[in-house]
Amino acid sequence: MSCRGRLLAGSVWSVGGLEVSTGKVSSIEAMNGSTVLLPCTYSSCIGIRNLYFNWHYNNNGTMVKLCDAVIPIEGVEPKVNKYHDRVKFVGSSKSSNISILLWNITFEDAGDYICFARNPKEKNRNHSAVFTLFVVDQMKEIDNTLTVTIVSALGGVIGLVIFVMVIKALVVQFLGRGDENNKECLVTSSGNDNTENGLTGAKADNKGTPKA
């Protein structure tokens, strides 16, 4: 949370107070029998004193407490009271973390988990956040059909471009050789014509010479 202020009635400036958050992702899908992390962090612009926090599970409208504790001041680790045998506190006041682990989850564990905190230093300002757990018997397989299709299409296009370029190079090379052959033929033909013309003229001159 960024510390931000707001102007209240009577021109009183108030700084943003206590907030808790489960992060950018507010839900998780996990397999039956696995262990999951239920994340939660707190923040306060003016600090904490005797911060109280707890975790509850919403069991079809009935709130079941999982654990609670009090953090005296920043940097002092809390003594956590656990009310569920498969819950473990893994947070730390040094990082403003009040996350818990839930071991060996079952399908009955699916649902909403509420992280709550109250800060007496801010006149008991409180805040809560919800994290949703989905329990499945197997993880969904990622469908790569579209990705494979796109990659195959791109590969085909690239192959076609390369093929066209190779054909173009061969055609250009073939045409170049054809031009050289044509030039050689023209030069040879010109030489032959001149030789034949010269011989013909010589013979004509010999026939026209008078006898002595």
C-alpha positions in Angstrom: 0.0 0.0 0.0 1.3 3.5 -0.8 0.9 6.0 1.9 -1.6 8.5 0.7 -3.6 11.2 2.3 -7.1 12.6 2.0 -8.8 15.8 3.0 -11.6 15.2 5.5 -14.4 17.6 6.6 -13.1 20.5 8.7 -9.8 20.6 6.7 -8.3 17.7 8.6 -5.6 15.8 6.6 -5.8 12.1 7.2 -3.1 9.6 6.1 -4.1 6.2 4.6 -4.5 3.7 7.4 -4.2 0.0 8.0 -4.7 -2.3 5.0 -4.3 -6.1 4.5 -3.9 -7.8 1.2 -3.7 -11.3 -0.3 -1.7 -10.0 -3.2 -2.5 -9.7 -6.9 -4.0 -13.2 -7.1 -7.0 -13.6 -4.8 -7.6 -17.4 -5.4 -5.7 -20.6 -6.0 -6.6 -24.1 -7.4 -4.9 -26.9 -5.6 -5.1 -30.7 -5.7 -6.7 -32.7 -3.0 -4.2 -33.8 -0.4 -1.7 -31.0 -1.1 -0.4 -28.1 1.0 -1.4 -24.6 0.1 -0.2 -21.2 1.1 -2.9 -18.7 2.2 -1.1 -15.3 1.7 -1.7 -12.1 3.6 0.3 -9.0 4.4 -0.5 -5.8 6.3 0.6 -2.2 5.9 0.2 1.0 7.8 1.7 4.4 7.1 2.0 5.3 10.8 3.1 1.9 12.0 1.5 -0.6 14.4 1.1 -1.2 18.1 -0.5 -4.4 19.4 -1.8 -5.3 16.0 -4.4 -8.0 16.3 -4.9 -10.4 13.3 -6.7 -13.6 12.7 -7.8 -16.0 9.9 -11.3 -17.4 9.5 -12.8 -19.9 7.2 -16.3 -19.2 5.8 -18.0 -22.6 6.2 -21.3 -22.0 4.4 -21.9 -18.8 6.4 -20.4 -20.0 9.7 -17.1 -18.3 10.4 -14.6 -20.8 11.8 -11.5 -19.3 13.4 -8.2 -20.9 12.3 -5.7 -18.8 14.2 -5.1 -15.4 15.8 -2.3 -13.4 17.4 -1.1 -10.0 18.6 2.1 -8.3 17.2 3.2 -5.9 19.9 5.4 -3.7 17.7 7.1 -3.9 14.4 9.9 -6.5 14.3 8.6 -8.6 17.2 7.3 -12.0 16.2 3.9 -12.9 17.5 2.8 -15.9 19.6 0.2 -17.5 17.4 -2.8 -19.3 18.7 -3.9 -22.2 16.4 -7.5 -23.5 16.4 -7.0 -25.9 13.5 -4.6 -28.9 13.5 -3.7 -28.5 9.9 -2.8 -24.8 10.0 0.7 -23.4 10.4 1.7 -19.8 10.7 4.5 -18.9 8.3 4.5 -15.2 8.4 6.9 -12.7 10.1 6.4 -9.2 11.5 9.7 -8.2 10.0 8.1 -8.5 6.6 4.6 -7.5 7.7 3.5 -11.0 6.7 0.7 -12.9 8.4 0.4 -15.8 5.9 -0.5 -19.4 6.9 -0.2 -22.9 5.4 -3.0 -25.3 5.2 -1.8 -28.9 5.2 -3.3 -32.0 3.5 -6.3 -30.2 2.1 -9.6 -31.9 1.3 -12.6 -31.1 -0.8 -14.3 -29.8 2.3 -11.5 -27.1 2.7 -12.6 -25.4 -0.5 -14.1 -21.9 0.0 -13.2 -18.4 1.3 -10.6 -17.7 3.8 -10.6 -14.2 5.5 -7.5 -12.5 6.7 -8.4 -9.8 9.3 -6.3 -7.2 11.2 -6.9 -4.4 13.7 -4.5 -1.7 14.7 -5.1 0.1 18.1 -2.5 2.7 17.1 -5.0 3.9 14.4 -8.0 4.0 16.8 -8.6 0.3 16.2 -8.8 0.8 12.4 -9.4 -2.7 10.9 -9.3 -4.2 7.5 -9.8 -7.7 5.9 -9.1 -9.5 2.7 -10.6 -12.7 1.2 -8.6 -15.5 -0.4 -10.5 -18.3 -2.2 -9.4 -21.9 -2.4 -10.5 -24.4 -5.1 -9.8 -28.0 -4.5 -9.7 -30.4 -7.5 -8.8 -34.1 -7.9 -6.4 -33.3 -10.7 -4.9 -30.2 -12.3 -6.2 -29.1 -15.6 -4.0 -29.8 -18.6 -3.0 -26.7 -20.6 -4.4 -26.9 -24.1 -1.5 -26.2 -26.4 -3.5 -26.9 -29.6 -3.7 -23.2 -30.5 -0.1 -22.6 -29.8 1.0 -25.6 -31.9 -1.2 -24.5 -34.7 0.3 -21.0 -34.7 3.8 -22.3 -34.5 3.1 -24.7 -37.3 1.6 -22.0 -39.5 4.6 -19.7 -38.9 7.0 -22.5 -39.7 5.1 -23.2 -42.9 5.2 -19.5 -43.9 8.9 -19.3 -43.2 9.6 -22.5 -45.1 7.6 -21.2 -48.1 9.5 -17.9 -48.1 12.8 -19.7 -48.0 11.7 -22.0 -50.9 10.6 -19.0 -53.0 13.9 -17.2 -52.3 15.9 -20.3 -53.4 13.8 -20.7 -56.6 14.3 -17.0 -57.3 18.0 -17.3 -56.9 18.2 -20.4 -59.2 16.1 -18.6 -61.8 18.3 -15.5 -61.7 21.4 -17.7 -62.0 19.9 -19.6 -64.9 18.9 -16.5 -66.7 22.4 -15.0 -66.2 24.0 -18.1 -67.7 21.6 -17.9 -70.7 22.6 -14.3 -71.3 26.3 -15.2 -71.3 25.6 -18.1 -73.8 23.7 -15.7 -76.0 26.5 -13.2 -76.0 29.0 -15.9 -76.9 26.8 -17.1 -79.7 26.5 -13.5 -81.1 30.3 -13.0 -81.0 30.9 -16.4 -82.7 28.3 -15.7 -85.4 29.7 -12.3 -86.1 33.1 -13.7 -86.6 31.9 -16.5 -88.9 30.0 -14.0 -91.0 33.0 -11.7 -91.5 35.2 -14.6 -92.5 32.8 -16.0 -94.9 32.2 -12.5 -96.4 35.9 -12.0 -96.8 36.4 -15.3 -98.6 33.6 -14.7 -101.0 35.0 -11.3 -101.9 38.4 -12.8 -102.5 37.0 -15.4 -104.8 35.1 -12.7 -106.8 38.2 -10.6 -107.2 40.2 -13.6 -108.5 37.5 -14.3 -111.1 37.5 -10.7 -112.3 41.3 -10.6 -112.9 42.1 -10.5 -116.7 44.4 -13.1 -118.1 47.8 -12.0 -119.5 
